[in-house]
């Protein structure tokens, strides 16, 4: 029988190999369920025998470290930035300068320029020991605990690696993870991130490494520094990195002249739109290390490399005014009203200014002309001010000090970017936002109250609190109507509460009494408690009373619950108004307790299977997903080689079908699923 130390080493090696198969080779050989089972076994052993924890233990991938202060570290080699160009002519000049200094032929390597966060990682004897941000190029912040949670950064290497070296690359956030992260932020009332780069940068400096692990950062590593490295060219080094276990650039091409560089650049200026991550240009490097050494560097940049940056379409237009929108959690978002201007195929009239810090950095003045780009060619983004056009007497645009809706003095927490209105029980946009959140599809799913009906009920003083929905009667609903003015492509229309409408509303409200506890908990709108966190809280505490009386320490025992979430839950249940609402909801018959998840499982038929649901079915998509979970399965949003099968209804997304076919992922119908579950 193996000793505890031997078991820990064996499990560590086995799990690291499975991680490599999954994240590097995209070829898993065991299910998620089996992997999680092995990981729990290792975690339990490490808890009992902490003295035997391996430096490359996969348990570090799930986080758990709290970093209150990121230490400043001096780089072994300065992290120089590359010279940039937007001009093909300057690429030709770059080539000419090199050929003036290098007499023999020169090869170039072309790579994509990732729009992320530069990182330096040091390995000793094949084990990752330190990860540092670029900082000012001389000193950076030690973010080792957070980088260890990124699966594409190996903790231990394979093969004939040098005893000590440094590798550099870029941390990125893939588009699919960015969309999920922003949806979750909107669910809990936080402003969405402006772009994946900001999200990646913000994630890497979070104090809780467990939250970093949950966000799904990725990394591409592409440049090695050290003594006596076993290759002579950059292209060879990338092949070696792959052998050692690193995730290297997906796209790379070795070329023999500058015209081939320009051809590569033209191809990826178009193809970049198909990538699952952002790039903002290409990087050109001299391939030979001996030639790189001969070319040397300036004080700021290496002479043997240059970055060509793609041109973002940018226009200047006049700032007309700034509006301030109040969200359901009180966050106040400034929005610039612009003189309409054509940009990337659309007319732009408005663009978010995000928050007070962004406004301050832009130093906006009245009637300024603003430079606007399309972020990711989708979202209008203000990137600067045309100071040459600023009027001499123009006054600065200051962020407001009081709520534009209720007049309450605004507040700002030091650790958050958003400014918010604290008057959550008497500020109309916050009240309406909470009501709309409560009836939304992922919460109570009272779809008969959609199409602006909640606003009509609010305006008629019938609903001011989520518990008021359960006091509505046919008598006080019949005959209400509201004229909706024309908006864009929609003509003027009237919403009327006639008998059939009222019947549907009351039926929907009655049916919501069956909604399980975790969704009721999400529907309450506790700040920072999104759909996933609500499920974990419901599973852990089982009922609203246990949750309401939990201490901060007890709350933080739940996965994904840190200081901020725990404090928010405690604050929510310390409010008398909120406690009265819970009492009224209990009296109305809502599900404020749940069975344990294990007792809810109907079978293990789908245990360990990852399933993508796409299309329209005979029941709601939420019901379909619930059925999958009740039989042990897991629903995921995007198709990959790890997808077990796609459940397709009518009007399945053509892109999903195309991807499933290309990866040979089985596609089954609702009828086939029902037969499987029976």
C-alpha positions as CSV (number, residue, x, y, z in Angstrom):
1,X,0.0,0.0,0.0
2,X,1.3,3.5,-0.9
3,X,2.2,5.9,1.8
4,X,0.4,9.3,2.1
5,X,3.4,11.0,0.5
6,X,3.5,8.5,-2.4
7,X,-0.3,8.8,-2.9
8,X,0.0,12.6,-3.1
9,X,2.9,12.5,-5.6
10,X,1.0,9.9,-7.7
11,X,-2.2,11.9,-7.8
12,X,-0.3,15.1,-8.5
13,X,1.4,13.6,-11.5
14,X,-1.8,11.9,-12.8
15,X,-3.9,15.1,-12.5
16,X,-1.2,17.3,-14.1
17,X,-1.2,14.9,-17.1
18,X,-5.0,15.1,-17.4
19,X,-4.7,18.9,-17.2
20,X,-2.1,18.8,-20.0
21,X,-4.4,16.5,-22.1
22,X,-7.3,18.9,-21.6
23,X,-5.8,22.4,-21.9
24,X,-2.8,21.8,-24.1
25,X,-3.7,18.9,-26.4
26,X,-7.5,19.5,-26.2
27,X,-7.8,15.7,-25.9
28,X,-9.2,14.7,-22.5
29,X,-9.1,11.0,-21.6
30,X,-11.4,11.1,-18.5
31,X,-14.7,12.9,-17.8
32,X,-15.0,16.1,-15.7
33,X,-16.7,14.0,-13.0
34,X,-13.8,11.6,-12.8
35,X,-11.2,14.5,-12.7
36,X,-13.1,16.3,-9.9
37,X,-13.2,13.0,-7.9
38,X,-9.5,12.6,-8.2
39,X,-8.9,16.3,-7.3
40,X,-11.1,16.0,-4.2
41,X,-9.1,13.0,-3.1
42,X,-5.9,14.9,-3.5
43,X,-7.2,17.9,-1.7
44,X,-8.3,15.8,1.3
45,X,-4.9,14.1,1.4
46,X,-3.1,17.5,1.3
47,X,-5.3,18.8,4.1
48,X,-4.3,15.9,6.3
49,X,-0.6,15.8,5.2
50,X,0.3,19.4,4.3
51,X,4.0,18.7,4.6
52,X,3.8,16.5,1.4
53,X,2.1,19.1,-0.8
54,X,4.0,19.2,-4.2
55,X,5.1,22.6,-5.6
56,X,3.2,21.7,-8.9
57,X,0.0,20.5,-7.1
58,X,-3.1,21.0,-9.3
59,X,-4.9,22.1,-6.2
60,X,-3.2,25.5,-6.7
61,X,-5.3,25.9,-9.9
62,X,-8.5,26.4,-7.9
63,X,-7.0,29.3,-5.9
64,X,-7.6,30.0,-2.2
65,X,-4.7,32.4,-1.6
66,X,-5.6,35.9,-0.4
67,X,-3.1,38.6,-1.5
68,X,-3.6,42.0,0.3
69,X,-0.5,43.5,-1.3
70,X,1.4,42.6,-4.5
71,X,5.1,42.9,-3.8
72,X,7.3,44.8,-6.3
73,X,9.9,42.6,-7.9
74,X,12.9,43.6,-10.1
75,X,13.0,41.9,-13.4
76,X,16.0,39.7,-14.2
77,X,16.0,41.2,-17.7
78,X,14.3,44.5,-18.4
79,X,10.9,44.0,-20.1
80,X,11.3,46.3,-23.1
81,X,8.3,47.4,-25.2
82,X,8.3,47.0,-28.9
83,X,8.4,49.9,-31.4
84,X,5.0,50.4,-33.1
85,X,4.0,51.2,-36.6
86,X,0.8,51.6,-38.5
87,X,2.5,52.0,-41.9
88,X,3.6,49.4,-44.5
89,X,6.3,51.9,-45.6
90,X,7.7,51.9,-42.0
91,X,7.9,48.0,-42.2
92,X,9.9,48.4,-45.3
93,X,12.2,50.9,-43.5
94,X,12.5,48.5,-40.6
95,X,13.7,45.8,-43.1
96,X,16.2,48.3,-44.7
97,X,17.7,49.2,-41.4
98,X,18.3,45.6,-40.5
99,X,19.9,44.8,-43.9
100,X,22.3,47.8,-43.4
101,X,23.7,46.0,-40.3
102,X,23.3,42.4,-41.3
103,X,25.1,41.3,-44.5
104,X,23.8,37.7,-44.7
105,X,20.2,36.8,-45.4
106,X,17.6,37.5,-42.8
107,X,14.5,35.4,-41.8
108,X,11.6,36.9,-39.9
109,X,9.0,35.2,-37.7
110,X,5.5,36.7,-37.8
111,X,3.2,36.3,-34.8
112,X,-0.2,37.8,-33.7
113,X,0.0,40.7,-31.3
114,X,-2.3,39.7,-28.4
115,X,-4.3,42.4,-26.8
116,X,-3.8,41.4,-23.2
117,X,-1.5,41.8,-20.2
118,X,2.3,41.1,-20.5
119,X,3.6,38.6,-18.0
120,X,7.1,37.2,-17.1
121,X,7.3,33.7,-15.5
122,X,10.5,32.2,-14.0
123,X,11.1,28.4,-13.8
124,X,13.8,26.7,-11.7
125,X,14.5,23.0,-12.3
126,X,11.3,22.8,-14.3
127,X,9.0,24.2,-11.6
128,X,7.3,27.6,-11.8
129,X,8.5,29.8,-9.0
130,X,7.5,33.4,-9.8
131,X,5.2,35.4,-12.1
132,X,5.6,39.2,-12.5
133,X,3.7,41.8,-14.4
134,X,5.5,44.2,-16.8
135,X,5.1,47.2,-14.4
136,X,7.5,50.0,-15.6
137,X,9.7,47.5,-17.4
138,X,12.3,47.4,-14.6
139,X,10.0,46.5,-11.6
140,X,6.7,44.6,-11.8
141,X,4.1,43.2,-9.3
142,X,4.4,39.6,-8.1
143,X,1.2,37.9,-9.1
144,X,2.4,34.3,-8.7
145,X,-0.6,33.0,-6.8
146,X,-3.0,34.3,-9.4
147,X,-1.1,33.1,-12.4
148,X,-0.9,29.6,-10.9
149,X,-4.7,29.4,-11.4
150,X,-4.3,29.8,-15.2
151,X,-4.3,26.3,-16.7
152,X,-2.3,27.2,-19.8
153,X,0.7,28.2,-17.6
154,X,2.4,24.9,-16.6
155,X,3.4,24.4,-13.0
156,X,6.0,21.7,-13.8
157,X,7.7,21.2,-17.2
158,X,8.5,18.1,-19.3
159,X,11.6,17.3,-21.3
160,X,15.1,18.8,-21.6
161,X,14.5,22.3,-20.2
162,X,17.3,24.5,-18.8
163,X,17.8,24.6,-15.0
164,X,16.8,28.3,-14.8
165,X,15.1,30.5,-17.4
166,X,12.5,33.2,-17.8
167,X,9.6,33.1,-20.3
168,X,7.4,35.9,-21.4
169,X,3.9,36.1,-22.9
170,X,0.5,37.6,-22.7
171,X,-2.5,36.9,-20.5
172,X,-5.8,37.1,-22.3
173,X,-9.4,36.6,-21.7
174,X,-11.2,34.7,-24.5
175,X,-14.4,36.2,-25.9
176,X,-16.7,33.4,-24.7
177,X,-15.4,33.8,-21.1
178,X,-15.6,37.6,-21.4
179,X,-19.3,37.4,-22.4
180,X,-20.1,35.0,-19.5
181,X,-18.2,37.2,-17.1
182,X,-20.1,40.4,-18.2
183,X,-23.5,38.6,-18.0
184,X,-22.7,37.5,-14.5
185,X,-21.6,41.1,-13.6
186,X,-24.9,42.5,-15.0
187,X,-26.8,39.8,-13.0
188,X,-25.3,41.0,-9.8
189,X,-25.7,44.7,-10.7
190,X,-22.1,45.5,-11.5
191,X,-21.1,47.5,-14.6
192,X,-19.7,45.3,-17.4
193,X,-16.1,45.4,-18.3
194,X,-15.4,47.6,-21.3
195,X,-13.3,45.0,-23.2
196,X,-11.5,41.7,-22.6
197,X,-8.1,43.4,-22.0
198,X,-9.5,45.5,-19.1
199,X,-11.2,42.3,-17.7
200,X,-7.9,40.3,-17.9
201,X,-5.9,43.1,-16.3
202,X,-8.4,43.6,-13.5
203,X,-8.7,39.9,-12.9
204,X,-4.9,39.4,-12.5
205,X,-4.8,42.0,-9.6
206,X,-7.7,40.5,-7.6
207,X,-6.9,39.8,-4.0
208,X,-8.7,36.4,-4.0
209,X,-7.0,33.8,-6.3
210,X,-10.1,31.6,-6.2
211,X,-12.0,34.3,-8.1
212,X,-9.2,34.6,-10.6
213,X,-9.5,30.9,-11.2
214,X,-13.2,31.2,-11.8
215,X,-12.8,33.8,-14.5
216,X,-11.1,31.5,-17.1
217,X,-8.0,33.5,-18.1
218,X,-5.7,32.1,-20.8
219,X,-2.1,32.7,-21.7
220,X,0.2,32.5,-24.7
221,X,4.0,32.3,-24.0
222,X,6.4,33.1,-26.8
223,X,9.8,34.4,-25.7
224,X,12.6,32.8,-23.6
225,X,15.5,34.4,-21.8
226,X,18.3,32.6,-20.0
227,X,21.9,31.2,-20.3
228,X,22.9,28.4,-22.6
229,X,19.5,27.9,-24.2
230,X,19.4,24.8,-26.5
231,X,18.5,26.4,-29.8
232,X,19.8,29.1,-32.2
233,X,16.6,30.7,-33.6
234,X,13.3,32.1,-32.3
235,X,11.3,29.7,-34.4
236,X,13.2,26.7,-32.9
237,X,12.6,28.1,-29.4
238,X,8.8,28.1,-29.9
239,X,8.9,24.4,-31.0
240,X,10.9,23.6,-27.8
241,X,8.5,25.5,-25.6
242,X,5.7,23.3,-27.0
243,X,7.7,20.2,-26.1
244,X,8.3,21.5,-22.5
245,X,4.5,21.9,-22.0
246,X,3.8,25.6,-22.8
247,X,0.9,26.9,-24.7
248,X,2.6,28.8,-27.5
249,X,1.0,31.1,-30.2
250,X,-1.7,29.4,-32.3
251,X,-0.5,31.3,-35.4
252,X,3.1,31.8,-36.4
253,X,4.9,31.9,-39.8
254,X,8.6,32.0,-40.7
255,X,9.2,34.1,-43.8
256,X,12.2,35.2,-45.9
257,X,11.4,38.7,-47.0
258,X,9.4,41.8,-45.9
259,X,6.7,41.3,-48.6
260,X,5.8,38.0,-47.0
261,X,5.5,39.9,-43.7
262,X,3.1,42.4,-45.3
263,X,1.1,39.5,-46.9
264,X,0.8,37.9,-43.5
265,X,-0.4,41.2,-42.0
266,X,-3.1,41.6,-44.7
267,X,-4.4,38.1,-44.1
268,X,-4.8,38.6,-40.3
269,X,-6.2,42.1,-40.5
270,X,-9.3,40.3,-41.9
271,X,-9.1,36.9,-40.2
272,X,-8.8,38.4,-36.7
273,X,-12.6,38.8,-36.6
274,X,-12.9,35.0,-36.4
275,X,-10.6,34.5,-33.4
276,X,-11.9,33.9,-29.9
277,X,-9.6,36.5,-28.5
278,X,-8.5,40.0,-29.3
279,X,-5.4,40.9,-31.3
280,X,-4.5,44.5,-32.2
281,X,-1.7,43.8,-34.7
282,X,1.2,41.5,-35.6
283,X,4.7,41.2,-34.2
284,X,7.7,40.8,-36.6
285,X,11.0,39.4,-35.1
286,X,14.4,38.6,-36.6
287,X,14.6,34.8,-36.4
288,X,18.3,34.2,-35.7
289,X,19.4,34.8,-32.1
290,X,22.9,35.7,-33.3
291,X,21.5,38.4,-35.6
292,X,19.3,39.7,-32.7
293,X,22.5,40.0,-30.6
294,X,24.2,41.8,-33.4
295,X,21.3,44.3,-33.9
296,X,21.1,45.0,-30.1
297,X,18.6,47.5,-28.7
298,X,17.9,51.2,-28.0
299,X,17.2,52.4,-24.5
300,X,13.5,51.5,-24.9
301,X,13.1,48.9,-27.7
302,X,14.9,46.0,-29.3
303,X,16.1,46.8,-32.9
304,X,15.3,43.3,-34.1
305,X,11.6,43.4,-33.6
306,X,8.7,45.7,-34.4
307,X,4.9,45.6,-33.9
308,X,2.5,46.5,-36.7
309,X,-0.8,47.7,-35.2
310,X,-4.0,47.4,-37.1
311,X,-5.8,50.7,-37.7
312,X,-9.1,51.0,-35.7
313,X,-11.6,53.2,-37.5
314,X,-11.8,56.4,-35.6
315,X,-13.9,59.5,-36.0
316,X,-14.2,62.8,-34.1
317,X,-17.6,64.1,-33.2
318,X,-19.0,66.8,-30.8
319,X,-20.1,66.1,-27.3
320,X,-23.7,67.4,-26.9
321,X,-24.3,66.4,-23.2
322,X,-23.8,63.7,-20.6
323,X,-26.7,61.7,-19.2
324,X,-26.5,59.6,-16.0
325,X,-28.2,56.3,-15.8
326,X,-29.0,54.5,-12.5
327,X,-29.0,50.7,-12.5
328,X,-30.9,48.3,-10.2
329,X,-28.0,48.2,-7.7
330,X,-27.6,52.0,-7.8
331,X,-24.5,52.1,-10.0
332,X,-24.5,55.5,-11.8
333,X,-23.2,55.2,-15.4
334,X,-22.4,58.4,-17.4
335,X,-23.3,58.3,-21.1
336,X,-22.1,60.8,-23.7
337,X,-24.7,62.1,-26.1
338,X,-22.9,62.7,-29.4
339,X,-23.5,64.5,-32.6
340,X,-24.5,61.6,-34.8
341,X,-21.6,60.3,-36.8
342,X,-21.0,57.3,-39.2
343,X,-18.6,54.7,-37.8
344,X,-17.8,51.2,-39.1
345,X,-21.2,50.9,-40.9
346,X,-23.5,52.3,-38.2
347,X,-24.6,55.7,-36.9
348,X,-23.2,56.4,-33.5
349,X,-25.2,58.8,-31.2
350,X,-24.3,57.6,-27.7
351,X,-21.3,56.0,-26.0
352,X,-20.7,55.0,-22.4
353,X,-18.2,56.9,-20.3
354,X,-18.2,53.9,-17.8
355,X,-17.6,55.7,-14.5
356,X,-16.2,58.8,-12.8
357,X,-12.6,57.7,-13.0
358,X,-12.8,57.4,-16.8
359,X,-14.5,60.8,-17.1
360,X,-11.7,62.3,-14.9
361,X,-9.0,60.7,-17.1
362,X,-10.5,62.1,-20.3
363,X,-10.8,65.6,-18.7
364,X,-14.0,66.3,-20.6
365,X,-15.1,69.9,-21.3
366,X,-18.4,71.2,-22.6
367,X,-18.7,71.0,-26.5
368,X,-15.5,69.0,-26.7
369,X,-14.8,67.0,-29.9
370,X,-14.3,63.4,-28.9
371,X,-12.5,60.6,-30.7
372,X,-14.7,57.5,-31.0
373,X,-13.7,54.0,-32.0
374,X,-15.6,50.8,-32.3
375,X,-14.4,48.5,-29.5
376,X,-14.0,45.0,-31.1
377,X,-15.8,46.7,-34.0
378,X,-19.0,46.4,-32.1
379,X,-19.3,48.8,-29.2
380,X,-18.6,52.6,-29.6
381,X,-15.8,53.6,-27.4
382,X,-14.5,57.1,-26.5
383,X,-10.7,57.0,-26.7
384,X,-9.7,60.7,-26.4
385,X,-10.4,64.4,-26.8
386,X,-9.4,66.6,-29.8
387,X,-7.8,69.4,-27.7
388,X,-7.1,71.5,-30.8
389,X,-10.9,72.0,-31.1
390,X,-11.6,72.8,-27.5
391,X,-13.3,76.2,-27.0
392,X,-11.3,78.7,-24.9
393,X,-14.1,79.3,-22.4
394,X,-15.3,75.7,-22.2
395,X,-16.1,74.5,-18.7
396,X,-15.1,71.1,-17.4
397,X,-17.8,68.4,-17.2
398,X,-17.8,67.2,-13.6
399,X,-19.4,64.0,-12.4
400,X,-22.6,64.6,-10.5
401,X,-22.6,64.5,-6.7
402,X,-26.3,63.5,-6.2
403,X,-28.5,60.9,-7.8
404,X,-30.3,62.3,-10.9
405,X,-33.5,60.3,-10.0
406,X,-34.0,60.7,-6.2
407,X,-31.5,63.4,-5.2
408,X,-29.6,61.2,-2.6
409,X,-25.9,62.0,-2.2
410,X,-23.8,59.5,-4.2
411,X,-21.2,57.3,-2.6
412,X,-18.1,55.4,-3.9
413,X,-16.3,52.5,-2.3
414,X,-12.5,52.7,-2.4
415,X,-12.1,49.3,-3.9
416,X,-14.7,49.7,-6.7
417,X,-14.8,51.9,-9.8
418,X,-18.5,52.6,-9.7
419,X,-20.3,55.5,-8.0
420,X,-23.7,54.5,-6.6
421,X,-26.9,55.8,-5.1
422,X,-27.3,54.3,-1.6
423,X,-31.1,55.0,-1.5
424,X,-32.0,51.5,-2.8
425,X,-35.5,51.4,-1.3
426,X,-36.8,54.8,-2.6
427,X,-34.9,55.4,-5.8
428,X,-37.3,54.7,-8.7
429,X,-34.8,53.2,-11.3
430,X,-33.4,50.9,-8.6
431,X,-36.9,49.8,-7.5
432,X,-38.0,49.1,-11.1
433,X,-34.7,47.4,-11.8
434,X,-35.2,45.0,-8.8
435,X,-38.8,44.3,-10.0
436,X,-37.7,43.5,-13.5
437,X,-34.8,41.4,-12.2
438,X,-37.2,39.5,-10.0
439,X,-39.5,38.4,-12.8
440,X,-36.7,37.7,-15.3
441,X,-36.2,34.3,-17.0
442,X,-33.3,33.1,-14.8
443,X,-35.0,34.3,-11.6
444,X,-38.8,33.8,-11.1
445,X,-39.5,33.5,-14.9
446,X,-42.9,35.3,-14.9
447,X,-42.8,35.9,-18.6
448,X,-46.4,37.1,-18.7
449,X,-45.1,40.3,-17.0
450,X,-42.7,41.2,-19.8
451,X,-43.0,43.9,-22.5
452,X,-43.0,46.8,-20.1
453,X,-45.8,45.6,-18.0
454,X,-43.8,45.9,-14.8
455,X,-43.2,49.6,-15.5
456,X,-47.0,50.1,-16.0
457,X,-47.7,48.4,-12.7
458,X,-45.1,50.5,-11.0
459,X,-46.4,53.8,-12.6
460,X,-49.9,52.8,-11.4
461,X,-48.6,52.3,-7.8
462,X,-49.6,48.6,-7.8
463,X,-46.1,47.2,-7.3
464,X,-43.4,49.0,-5.3
465,X,-41.8,45.9,-3.8
466,X,-41.2,42.4,-5.2
467,X,-43.7,40.9,-2.6
468,X,-46.4,43.2,-4.1
469,X,-46.6,40.9,-7.2
470,X,-48.3,38.3,-5.0
471,X,-51.0,40.7,-3.8
472,X,-52.2,41.5,-7.3
473,X,-55.8,40.6,-8.2
474,X,-58.0,40.7,-11.4
475,X,-59.9,43.6,-9.9
476,X,-57.0,46.0,-9.6
477,X,-55.4,44.9,-13.0
478,X,-58.4,45.0,-15.4
479,X,-58.6,48.1,-17.6
480,X,-55.0,49.5,-17.0
481,X,-53.3,50.6,-20.2
482,X,-50.4,52.7,-21.4
483,X,-49.5,54.2,-24.7
484,X,-45.9,53.4,-25.8
485,X,-44.5,56.0,-28.2
486,X,-42.8,54.9,-31.5
487,X,-39.2,53.9,-31.0
488,X,-36.8,53.1,-33.9
489,X,-38.5,50.4,-36.0
490,X,-41.4,49.9,-33.6
491,X,-44.6,52.0,-34.3
492,X,-46.6,53.6,-31.5
493,X,-48.6,50.9,-29.6
494,X,-50.9,50.5,-26.6
495,X,-50.5,47.9,-23.9
496,X,-53.9,47.0,-22.4
497,X,-54.7,44.8,-19.4
498,X,-57.7,43.0,-20.8
499,X,-59.2,39.8,-19.3
500,X,-56.8,37.4,-21.2
501,X,-53.8,39.5,-20.3
502,X,-54.8,39.6,-16.6
503,X,-55.5,35.9,-16.6
504,X,-52.0,35.2,-18.0
505,X,-50.3,37.5,-15.5
506,X,-52.0,35.9,-12.5
507,X,-51.3,32.4,-13.8
508,X,-47.6,33.2,-14.3
509,X,-47.4,34.6,-10.7
510,X,-49.1,31.5,-9.3
511,X,-46.8,29.2,-11.3
512,X,-43.7,31.1,-9.9
513,X,-44.6,29.6,-6.4
514,X,-43.0,26.4,-7.7
515,X,-39.6,28.0,-8.6
516,X,-36.9,26.3,-6.5
517,X,-35.1,28.1,-3.7
518,X,-31.8,28.8,-5.5
519,X,-33.7,30.8,-8.1
520,X,-35.8,32.6,-5.5
521,X,-32.5,33.5,-3.8
522,X,-31.1,34.9,-7.1
523,X,-34.3,36.8,-7.7
524,X,-34.0,38.7,-4.4
525,X,-31.3,40.8,-6.0
526,X,-28.6,40.6,-3.3
527,X,-25.7,42.6,-4.6
528,X,-22.9,40.4,-5.9
529,X,-25.0,37.2,-5.7
530,X,-25.3,36.0,-9.2
531,X,-27.0,32.9,-10.5
532,X,-24.1,30.5,-9.8
533,X,-23.4,31.9,-6.3
534,X,-27.1,31.7,-5.4
535,X,-27.1,27.9,-6.3
536,X,-24.0,27.3,-4.2
537,X,-25.5,29.2,-1.2
538,X,-28.8,27.4,-1.5
539,X,-27.1,24.0,-1.7
540,X,-24.9,24.9,1.4
541,X,-27.5,26.5,3.7
542,X,-30.7,24.7,2.4
543,X,-33.1,27.5,3.6
544,X,-33.4,31.3,3.9
545,X,-33.3,31.3,7.7
546,X,-29.9,29.5,7.9
547,X,-28.5,31.9,5.3
548,X,-29.9,35.0,7.0
549,X,-28.4,34.0,10.3
550,X,-25.0,32.9,9.0
551,X,-21.8,34.6,10.2
552,X,-19.3,36.0,7.9
553,X,-17.0,33.0,8.6
554,X,-19.8,30.5,7.8
555,X,-20.6,32.3,4.6
556,X,-17.0,32.3,3.4
557,X,-17.0,28.5,3.7
558,X,-19.1,28.4,0.5
559,X,-17.1,28.2,-2.7
560,X,-16.8,31.5,-4.6
561,X,-17.9,33.5,-1.5
562,X,-15.3,36.0,-0.4
563,X,-15.2,39.1,1.8
564,X,-17.3,41.3,-0.6
565,X,-20.1,38.8,-1.2
566,X,-20.3,37.8,2.5
567,X,-20.5,41.4,3.6
568,X,-23.2,42.1,1.0
569,X,-25.3,39.1,2.2
570,X,-25.0,40.3,5.8
571,X,-25.9,43.8,4.9
572,X,-29.0,42.6,3.0
573,X,-30.4,40.7,5.9
574,X,-29.6,43.5,8.4
575,X,-32.0,45.7,6.5
576,X,-35.5,45.8,8.1
577,X,-37.2,46.4,4.8
578,X,-35.6,43.3,3.3
579,X,-36.5,41.1,6.2
580,X,-40.1,42.3,5.9
581,X,-40.0,41.4,2.2
582,X,-38.8,37.9,3.0
583,X,-41.7,37.4,5.6
584,X,-44.2,38.5,3.0
585,X,-42.8,36.2,0.3
586,X,-42.9,33.3,2.9
587,X,-46.6,34.1,3.6
588,X,-47.3,34.1,-0.2
589,X,-45.9,30.6,-0.4
590,X,-42.6,31.0,-2.2
591,X,-40.0,28.2,-2.0
592,X,-37.6,29.5,0.7
593,X,-36.0,26.1,1.4
594,X,-34.7,23.3,-0.7
595,X,-33.8,19.6,-0.6
596,X,-30.2,18.7,-0.8
597,X,-28.9,18.5,-4.3
598,X,-28.1,14.8,-4.0
599,X,-31.7,14.1,-3.0
600,X,-32.9,16.0,-6.1
601,X,-30.9,13.9,-8.6
602,X,-33.2,11.6,-10.5
603,X,-30.4,9.6,-12.0
604,X,-26.7,9.6,-12.9
605,X,-27.3,8.9,-16.6
606,X,-25.7,12.1,-17.7
607,X,-23.0,12.2,-15.0
608,X,-19.7,13.7,-16.3
609,X,-21.3,14.9,-19.6
610,X,-21.0,18.5,-20.8
611,X,-24.0,19.4,-23.0
612,X,-24.7,22.4,-25.2
613,X,-28.4,23.3,-25.6
614,X,-29.3,25.2,-28.8
615,X,-32.7,26.0,-30.4
616,X,-36.4,26.0,-29.5
617,X,-38.0,23.1,-27.6
618,X,-41.4,21.9,-26.5
619,X,-40.7,23.3,-23.1
620,X,-38.6,26.3,-22.0
621,X,-34.8,26.0,-22.3
622,X,-34.5,26.5,-18.6
623,X,-36.7,23.4,-18.0
624,X,-34.5,21.4,-20.5
625,X,-31.3,22.5,-18.6
626,X,-32.9,21.6,-15.3
627,X,-33.7,18.1,-16.6
628,X,-30.1,17.7,-17.6
629,X,-28.9,18.8,-14.2
630,X,-31.4,16.5,-12.4
631,X,-29.8,13.5,-14.3
632,X,-26.2,14.5,-13.3
633,X,-25.3,16.4,-16.5
634,X,-23.7,19.9,-16.9
635,X,-24.8,22.5,-19.5
636,X,-22.1,24.6,-21.1
637,X,-22.5,27.6,-23.4
638,X,-20.0,26.9,-26.2
639,X,-18.9,23.9,-28.2
640,X,-15.4,22.4,-27.9
641,X,-13.8,19.0,-28.3
642,X,-14.8,18.4,-24.7
643,X,-18.5,18.7,-25.4
644,X,-20.3,15.3,-25.0
645,X,-23.2,16.2,-27.3
646,X,-25.4,19.0,-28.6
647,X,-29.1,19.0,-27.8
648,X,-30.7,20.6,-30.8
649,X,-34.2,22.0,-31.0
650,X,-35.9,23.9,-33.9
651,X,-33.9,26.8,-35.3
652,X,-30.5,25.6,-33.9
653,X,-27.8,28.2,-34.4
654,X,-26.1,27.5,-37.8
655,X,-22.7,28.4,-36.4
656,X,-23.1,25.9,-33.5
657,X,-24.1,23.2,-36.0
658,X,-21.2,24.0,-38.2
659,X,-18.7,23.8,-35.3
660,X,-20.3,20.6,-33.9
661,X,-20.0,19.0,-37.3
662,X,-16.4,20.1,-37.8
663,X,-15.5,18.6,-34.3
664,X,-17.6,15.5,-34.9
665,X,-19.7,16.2,-31.8
666,X,-23.0,14.2,-31.8
667,X,-26.2,16.2,-32.2
668,X,-29.3,14.7,-30.7
669,X,-33.0,15.8,-30.6
670,X,-35.3,16.5,-27.6
671,X,-37.0,13.1,-28.4
672,X,-33.7,11.3,-28.2
673,X,-32.8,12.9,-24.9
674,X,-36.2,12.0,-23.4
675,X,-35.7,8.4,-24.6
676,X,-32.2,8.4,-23.0
677,X,-33.5,9.7,-19.7
678,X,-36.2,7.1,-19.5
